[in-house]
Amino acid sequence: MTQHPVNPPALPDSDPLAGNPTLTVRDALRWVAGAGLPVLEARMLVGLVTGLTRTQLITRDADVLDHGQQQRLTDLVRRRLAGEPMAYLTGEREFYGRPFRVGPGVLIPRPDTEVVVQRALACLEGRHAPRVLDLGTGSGILAITLACERPDALVWATDISPAALEIARENAGQLGAQVSFLLSDWYGAVPAQRFDLIVSNPPYIAAGDPHLGQGDLRFEPVDALTDHADGLTDLRTIAAGALSRLEAGGWLLLEHGHDQGAAARELLATAGFEAVFTERDLGDNERCTGGRAPAEAPRALS
Ligand SMILES: C[S@@+](CC[C@H](N)C(=O)[O-])C[C@H]1O[C@@H](n2cnc3c(N)ncnc32)[C@H](O)[C@@H]1O
């Protein structure tokens, strides 16, 4: 993971968080917003250290923060001002209407990835007890969401990162999802069986892309973001191996960068997929390319 020296910016002179015995929720909210954070983030951080809900931050705004809460809040505000993602500070991010635990070991779920879920559910329509494989599961959002939305599905999920799998397993437990997790280099440790659907959101940012040094990406695991090459290496590997793992008529869905739609369609067509299509995300960018395994005799299991 990319590490950045973080020198906490100086907090305002009026910093009341130095053991103020009468610091109220109202004072704390005002101070955090005054330190330069948006009001919404101020509410989230004060809510996090006090355990108060958004409504309680209003109805109990005269509650006093104890010393430990003040120290924790000061630390969180410093880290946020230094650019650390809110999701890592709160330890949670919502995806497809469900809360997922996240931490520095996993990619922070993106709303754009919901388009993969929508298309995956459409691909599974009419299939009873479908077998689903999620490659590079990270926090588990794709595998767990599909397992929750389709409780009859048999879902496997892989990642090469033990830290990611630990978080994914915890999320599956919290959300009551039945998923079999595997430590695996793409298809390497996947059991020799066929799937109705393979989904993946692999690392697809090219090495040297300036976005890797900006915003939240600076704090996310670099191996979850980039293939350290042209951005297409992992998409190529997954597309090339998919037909030997899919049932005839099964689907492959791959998330990719906004400018990789044409390359992804080419990869799937070259690999032998039919009905190749690309789905756009909420921002109208090409985001997810899929294709169907031909109906003729499938390739031997590899
Ligand atoms: C872009 S993240 C996606 C995580 C999650 N699916 C999501 O959409 O939020 C890519 C994931 O692929 C995993 N990964 C990278 N290389 C891998 C490999 N060779 N085999 C399996 N997983 C890999 C990373 O650890 C990371 O969790």
The ligand as an SDF file (V2000), in Angstrom:
LIG
                    3D

 27 29  0  0  0  0  0  0  0  0999 V2000
  -10.2160   -3.0580   -7.8130 C   0  0  0  0  0  0  0  0  0  0  0  0
  -10.1390   -4.1280   -6.3980 S   0  0  0  0  0  0  0  0  0  0  0  0
  -11.8470   -4.6610   -6.3740 C   0  0  0  0  0  0  0  0  0  0  0  0
  -12.3460   -5.1020   -5.0310 C   0  0  0  0  0  0  0  0  0  0  0  0
  -13.8510   -5.3700   -4.9830 C   0  0  0  0  0  0  0  0  0  0  0  0
  -14.2340   -6.4140   -5.9180 N   0  0  0  0  0  0  0  0  0  0  0  0
  -14.6210   -4.0960   -5.3040 C   0  0  0  0  0  0  0  0  0  0  0  0
  -15.2330   -4.0210   -6.3720 O   0  0  0  0  0  0  0  0  0  0  0  0
  -14.6050   -3.1840   -4.4660 O   0  0  0  0  0  0  0  0  0  0  0  0
   -9.2710   -5.4930   -7.0760 C   0  0  0  0  0  0  0  0  0  0  0  0
   -9.0670   -6.6810   -6.1290 C   0  0  0  0  0  0  0  0  0  0  0  0
   -8.3560   -7.7070   -6.8490 O   0  0  0  0  0  0  0  0  0  0  0  0
   -7.4370   -8.2900   -5.9800 C   0  0  0  0  0  0  0  0  0  0  0  0
   -6.3730   -8.8990   -6.7930 N   0  0  0  0  0  0  0  0  0  0  0  0
   -5.3080   -8.2930   -7.3710 C   0  0  0  0  0  0  0  0  0  0  0  0
   -4.5610   -9.1930   -8.0220 N   0  0  0  0  0  0  0  0  0  0  0  0
   -5.1660  -10.3890   -7.8540 C   0  0  0  0  0  0  0  0  0  0  0  0
   -4.8630  -11.7100   -8.3080 C   0  0  0  0  0  0  0  0  0  0  0  0
   -3.7740  -11.9680   -9.0390 N   0  0  0  0  0  0  0  0  0  0  0  0
   -5.7020  -12.7000   -7.9610 N   0  0  0  0  0  0  0  0  0  0  0  0
   -6.8110  -12.4390   -7.1990 C   0  0  0  0  0  0  0  0  0  0  0  0
   -7.1400  -11.2210   -6.7440 N   0  0  0  0  0  0  0  0  0  0  0  0
   -6.3220  -10.2100   -7.0790 C   0  0  0  0  0  0  0  0  0  0  0  0
   -6.9540   -7.1640   -5.0940 C   0  0  0  0  0  0  0  0  0  0  0  0
   -6.3880   -7.6610   -3.8900 O   0  0  0  0  0  0  0  0  0  0  0  0
   -8.2580   -6.3870   -4.8940 C   0  0  0  0  0  0  0  0  0  0  0  0
   -8.9300   -6.8090   -3.7390 O   0  0  0  0  0  0  0  0  0  0  0  0
  1  2  1  0
  2  3  1  0
  2 10  1  0
  3  4  1  0
  4  5  1  0
  5  6  1  0
  5  7  1  0
  7  8  2  0
  7  9  1  0
 10 11  1  0
 11 12  1  0
 11 26  1  0
 12 13  1  0
 13 14  1  0
 13 24  1  0
 14 15  1  0
 14 23  1  0
 15 16  2  0
 16 17  1  0
 17 18  1  0
 17 23  2  0
 18 19  1  0
 18 20  2  0
 20 21  1  0
 21 22  2  0
 22 23  1  0
 24 25  1  0
 24 26  1  0
 26 27  1  0
M  CHG  2   2   1   9  -1
M  END
$$$$
